[in-house]
Amino acid sequence: MKLKTILIIGLAGVAGYVLGSRAGRAPYEELAEGAKKAWNSPEVKKAVREAKRDLKRAGRKITR
């Protein structure tokens, strides 16, 4: 079962690469720019800080 899952993921990656290379660089650049804007937005930065804080707290509770 594990081999089948790995094979499916690998084939999906190859298919994505082929389709992406046919579309050209412009769609990739557009997607990358949107991802950068989203990652650098104040809302996402706040959510990341809160998630880090919560994970630290959870880790402290587990190690006690």
CYANA upper distance limits for C-alpha pairs under 8 A (distance plus 0.5 A):
  1 MET  CA      5 THR  CA      6.85
  2 LYS  CA      6 ILE  CA      6.80
  3 LEU  CA      7 LEU  CA      6.57
  4 LYS  CA      8 ILE  CA      6.70
  5 THR  CA      9 ILE  CA      6.71
  6 ILE  CA     10 GLY  CA      6.57
  7 LEU  CA     11 LEU  CA      6.66
  8 ILE  CA     12 ALA  CA      6.63
  9 ILE  CA     13 GLY  CA      6.70
 10 GLY  CA     14 VAL  CA      6.82
 11 LEU  CA     15 ALA  CA      6.62
 12 ALA  CA     16 GLY  CA      6.56
 13 GLY  CA     17 TYR  CA      6.65
 14 VAL  CA     18 VAL  CA      6.72
 15 ALA  CA     19 LEU  CA      6.62
 16 GLY  CA     20 GLY  CA      6.35
 17 TYR  CA     21 SER  CA      6.52
 18 VAL  CA     22 ARG  CA      6.82
 19 LEU  CA     23 ALA  CA      6.89
 20 GLY  CA     24 GLY  CA      7.09
 20 GLY  CA     28 TYR  CA      8.26
 21 SER  CA     25 ARG  CA      7.91
 23 ALA  CA     27 PRO  CA      7.42
 24 GLY  CA     28 TYR  CA      7.94
 25 ARG  CA     29 GLU  CA      6.68
 26 ALA  CA     30 GLU  CA      6.67
 27 PRO  CA     31 LEU  CA      6.64
 28 TYR  CA     32 ALA  CA      6.53
 29 GLU  CA     33 GLU  CA      6.55
 30 GLU  CA     34 GLY  CA      6.77
 31 LEU  CA     35 ALA  CA      6.70
 32 ALA  CA     36 LYS  CA      6.70
 33 GLU  CA     37 LYS  CA      6.74
 34 GLY  CA     38 ALA  CA      6.66
 35 ALA  CA     39 TRP  CA      6.53
 36 LYS  CA     40 ASN  CA      6.58
 37 LYS  CA     41 SER  CA      6.63
 38 ALA  CA     44 VAL  CA      7.50
 39 TRP  CA     44 VAL  CA      6.51
 39 TRP  CA     45 LYS  CA      7.63
 40 ASN  CA     44 VAL  CA      7.38
 40 ASN  CA     45 LYS  CA      7.11
 41 SER  CA     45 LYS  CA      6.82
 42 PRO  CA     46 LYS  CA      6.58
 43 GLU  CA     47 ALA  CA      6.74
 44 VAL  CA     48 VAL  CA      6.61
 45 LYS  CA     49 ARG  CA      6.74
 46 LYS  CA     50 GLU  CA      6.69
 47 ALA  CA     51 ALA  CA      6.55
 48 VAL  CA     52 LYS  CA      6.64
 49 ARG  CA     53 ARG  CA      6.69
 50 GLU  CA     54 ASP  CA      6.59
 51 ALA  CA     55 LEU  CA      6.58
 52 LYS  CA     56 LYS  CA      6.70
 53 ARG  CA     57 ARG  CA      6.81
 54 ASP  CA     58 ALA  CA      6.63
 55 LEU  CA     59 GLY  CA      6.52
 56 LYS  CA     60 ARG  CA      6.74
 57 ARG  CA     61 LYS  CA      6.89
 58 ALA  CA     62 ILE  CA      6.82
 59 GLY  CA     63 THR  CA      6.77
 60 ARG  CA     64 ARG  CA      6.85
